[in-house]
Amino acid sequence: MSLKSHTFDVLVIGSGAAGLSLALRVAHKAKVAVLSKNALSEGSTAWAQGGIAAVLHNRDSIQSHIEDTHVAGAGLCHPDTVDKVVERGPESVDWLVNNGVSFTMREDRNREAFIEGEFHLTKEGGHSFRRVLHSADATGKEVQNSLEDQVRAHPNITLFEHHVAVDLVSNKHPDPEERFCIGAHVLDIDRGMIDTFHAKMTVLATGGASRVYLYTSNPDGSTGDGIAMAWRFGCRVANMEFNQFHPTCLYHPETRTFLLTEALRGEGAYLRLPDGSRFMDKFDERAELAPRDIVARAIDHEMKRVGAQSVFLDISHKDEAFIKEHFPNIYARCLDLGFDLTRQPIPVVPAAHFTCGGVMTDLNGKTDVHNLYAVGEVAHTGLHGANRLASNSLLECVTFAEFAAEDILEKLDQTSQDIKIKAWDDSRVTDSDEEVVVTHNWNELRHFMWDYVGIVRTTRRLQRAARRIDMLASEIREYYGSFRVTPDLLELRNLVTVADLIVRSALQRTESRGLHYTLDFPDKDPDLDGRDTILKPARLPQRR
Ligand SMILES: Cc1cc2nc3c(=O)[nH]c(=O)nc-3n(C[C@H](O)[C@H](O)[C@H](O)COP(=O)(O)OP(=O)(O)OC[C@H]3O[C@@H](n4cnc5c(N)ncnc54)[C@H](O)[C@@H]3O)c2cc1C
């Protein structure tokens, strides 16, 4: 089988809300390739339940959404980014609707929940107004499916499923000012070959990195590939210490965790230790109704204190008919897994949910390297600061896809494409006879990241993790240099890099702020207001 060489105007690595929106925004003027390492719809986007935030209610205001975003971000949101994204929100919703996304509409003028405006807007934690559009409880699926229909039908967009980007390729110019991205090496999983993709512009839309933790609400592919690739390529990365944890995901050793909505606690569910006692009132006077990060921290504390593998969420004291009527999907799913919500407490753990930090970009999604962009969860645009406001991430995907698309289209005509990418050379490597190394290291990494770099941190735990990361990194480097690459090996290599970036960032932040909580520095340091944790790779190209 021979290696393939593809040439496009724009290479989009990732097929979630960010990647597909960007592809659709440029495809009228550019030949576009979209890569996804699994099937097209297997990113986080399709799993988003709640919705997308935008100011549509006539009593709501842009200013209020901006303020709520800053409050959640605990002093680290970039005001220019927040303004730009929130102001573009309503137009982005129009764009989604024009691309076939069907949001739940208002049904009944008389009920409090169905208020002015055509769309049914819900209110989520941290929002002062009802401003979250949704498609029942499966918004992400609706967004993903609609955008997929559009890209599949577009003559200028070519889709490459089961293609894993391995590394970005530059023109190799010695002067950082003259360096630019010319595409990527990509593993075609079905053929087992590494092909070259040449592009005038390359866009990372690879999603987050929450699979670096043992428990996560994210799909398998959230392994931080884009963050690791950009770092190796010379881009700065920021605020990696801020990982959002959802307090209650089902704990089931044989199945992937899934979210147990906060509405269960809203409707009176208790959190209990394995011995049946409640504990949340020791941590907050609102008990089970305390904000997400406080509940997650309390659960983590108690699990560590009593050495439990999970705590329990218990709504069995409520009326059976009420539970079945209000939580039909969760009831059915739990029952499938052997738990009857109406009769017994359900084992839950907090789980890594969202990566607030990422590849640093400017207000157009442009990274430190020419002709390379990052949009969606992979990016650090300054929108989320130290904690993400609910439903602001899908908004960021769609708005930044537009900002980046505008910039790309402006530059496309002046960008040449005359440098060839050298074919991948694997003549000096062999097939691995020790796949167990990959599985073992993958498990080890995710376990110690959970135990030492999770919800509650200490400097000593972080240093312990750093030593283990160093060992794993050198073992994986050696393995990578000796054996033919596989998707698992590529993901492990990226996860170790991401773990290193998280630990280094966490060690640098000598305070507790937003999602970063350390027992050694339990308070916020006002001197660090507005200060991002910025990591610079060894050979940083100058910014334009
Ligand atoms: C359970 C859950 C519920 C959520 N609920 C909400 C919500 O209600 N509202 C909200 O705003 N946000 C929510 N979020 C967050 C939101 O869904 C994500 O932040 C957002 O969808 C990320 O979109 P994305 O396009 O950046 O990445 P993703 O949708 O994750 O897509 C990443 C893409 O990159 C591809 N990829 C990755 N690495 C490579 C590689 N090396 N080569 C090729 N392709 C690659 C993947 O195959 C995939 O196609 C939720 C997340 C989860 C997990």
The ligand as an SDF file (V2000), in Angstrom:
LIG
                    3D

 53 58  0  0  0  0  0  0  0  0999 V2000
  -21.5890   15.1750   28.8740 C   0  0  0  0  0  0  0  0  0  0  0  0
  -21.3100   16.5820   28.4260 C   0  0  0  0  0  0  0  0  0  0  0  0
  -22.2910   17.5630   28.5220 C   0  0  0  0  0  0  0  0  0  0  0  0
  -22.0230   18.8710   28.0920 C   0  0  0  0  0  0  0  0  0  0  0  0
  -23.0270   19.8120   28.1240 N   0  0  0  0  0  0  0  0  0  0  0  0
  -22.8000   21.0470   27.5990 C   0  0  0  0  0  0  0  0  0  0  0  0
  -23.8480   22.0040   27.4740 C   0  0  0  0  0  0  0  0  0  0  0  0
  -24.9910   21.7400   27.8240 O   0  0  0  0  0  0  0  0  0  0  0  0
  -23.5490   23.2250   26.9420 N   0  0  0  0  0  0  0  0  0  0  0  0
  -22.2960   23.5630   26.5180 C   0  0  0  0  0  0  0  0  0  0  0  0
  -22.0840   24.6890   26.0540 O   0  0  0  0  0  0  0  0  0  0  0  0
  -21.2900   22.6650   26.6080 N   0  0  0  0  0  0  0  0  0  0  0  0
  -21.5130   21.4240   27.1190 C   0  0  0  0  0  0  0  0  0  0  0  0
  -20.4910   20.5240   27.1820 N   0  0  0  0  0  0  0  0  0  0  0  0
  -19.1730   20.9220   26.6430 C   0  0  0  0  0  0  0  0  0  0  0  0
  -19.2330   20.9550   25.1170 C   0  0  0  0  0  0  0  0  0  0  0  0
  -19.9990   19.8630   24.6760 O   0  0  0  0  0  0  0  0  0  0  0  0
  -17.8390   20.8660   24.5110 C   0  0  0  0  0  0  0  0  0  0  0  0
  -16.9940   21.8090   25.1020 O   0  0  0  0  0  0  0  0  0  0  0  0
  -17.8830   21.1600   23.0060 C   0  0  0  0  0  0  0  0  0  0  0  0
  -18.8510   20.3510   22.3940 O   0  0  0  0  0  0  0  0  0  0  0  0
  -16.5210   20.9210   22.3740 C   0  0  0  0  0  0  0  0  0  0  0  0
  -16.6690   20.9880   20.9810 O   0  0  0  0  0  0  0  0  0  0  0  0
  -15.3980   20.9170   20.0540 P   0  0  0  0  0  0  0  0  0  0  0  0
  -15.8790   21.0430   18.6520 O   0  0  0  0  0  0  0  0  0  0  0  0
  -14.3540   21.8240   20.5420 O   0  0  0  0  0  0  0  0  0  0  0  0
  -14.8250   19.4260   20.3060 O   0  0  0  0  0  0  0  0  0  0  0  0
  -15.5410   18.0010   20.2080 P   0  0  0  0  0  0  0  0  0  0  0  0
  -16.9970   18.0740   19.9710 O   0  0  0  0  0  0  0  0  0  0  0  0
  -15.0760   17.2190   21.3810 O   0  0  0  0  0  0  0  0  0  0  0  0
  -14.9000   17.3910   18.8860 O   0  0  0  0  0  0  0  0  0  0  0  0
  -13.5250   17.0650   18.8280 C   0  0  0  0  0  0  0  0  0  0  0  0
  -13.2480   16.4690   17.4710 C   0  0  0  0  0  0  0  0  0  0  0  0
  -11.8390   16.3760   17.2760 O   0  0  0  0  0  0  0  0  0  0  0  0
  -11.5210   15.1100   16.7260 C   0  0  0  0  0  0  0  0  0  0  0  0
  -10.1340   14.8250   17.0800 N   0  0  0  0  0  0  0  0  0  0  0  0
   -9.5380   14.8940   18.2990 C   0  0  0  0  0  0  0  0  0  0  0  0
   -8.2320   14.5910   18.1870 N   0  0  0  0  0  0  0  0  0  0  0  0
   -7.9970   14.3310   16.8820 C   0  0  0  0  0  0  0  0  0  0  0  0
   -6.8500   13.9450   16.1350 C   0  0  0  0  0  0  0  0  0  0  0  0
   -5.6640   13.7600   16.7030 N   0  0  0  0  0  0  0  0  0  0  0  0
   -6.9930   13.7590   14.8010 N   0  0  0  0  0  0  0  0  0  0  0  0
   -8.1890   13.9160   14.1930 C   0  0  0  0  0  0  0  0  0  0  0  0
   -9.3040   14.2850   14.8440 N   0  0  0  0  0  0  0  0  0  0  0  0
   -9.2090   14.4900   16.1720 C   0  0  0  0  0  0  0  0  0  0  0  0
  -12.5430   14.1790   17.3460 C   0  0  0  0  0  0  0  0  0  0  0  0
  -12.6450   13.0030   16.5700 O   0  0  0  0  0  0  0  0  0  0  0  0
  -13.7830   15.0580   17.2770 C   0  0  0  0  0  0  0  0  0  0  0  0
  -14.3280   14.9970   15.9830 O   0  0  0  0  0  0  0  0  0  0  0  0
  -20.7380   19.2110   27.5940 C   0  0  0  0  0  0  0  0  0  0  0  0
  -19.7600   18.2250   27.5040 C   0  0  0  0  0  0  0  0  0  0  0  0
  -20.0300   16.9230   27.9010 C   0  0  0  0  0  0  0  0  0  0  0  0
  -18.9600   15.8870   27.7590 C   0  0  0  0  0  0  0  0  0  0  0  0
  1  2  1  0
  2  3  1  0
  2 52  2  0
  3  4  2  0
  4  5  1  0
  4 50  1  0
  5  6  2  0
  6  7  1  0
  6 13  1  0
  7  8  2  0
  7  9  1  0
  9 10  1  0
 10 11  2  0
 10 12  1  0
 12 13  2  0
 13 14  1  0
 14 15  1  0
 14 50  1  0
 15 16  1  0
 16 17  1  0
 16 18  1  0
 18 19  1  0
 18 20  1  0
 20 21  1  0
 20 22  1  0
 22 23  1  0
 23 24  1  0
 24 25  2  0
 24 26  1  0
 24 27  1  0
 27 28  1  0
 28 29  2  0
 28 30  1  0
 28 31  1  0
 31 32  1  0
 32 33  1  0
 33 34  1  0
 33 48  1  0
 34 35  1  0
 35 36  1  0
 35 46  1  0
 36 37  1  0
 36 45  1  0
 37 38  2  0
 38 39  1  0
 39 40  1  0
 39 45  2  0
 40 41  1  0
 40 42  2  0
 42 43  1  0
 43 44  2  0
 44 45  1  0
 46 47  1  0
 46 48  1  0
 48 49  1  0
 50 51  2  0
 51 52  1  0
 52 53  1  0
M  END
$$$$
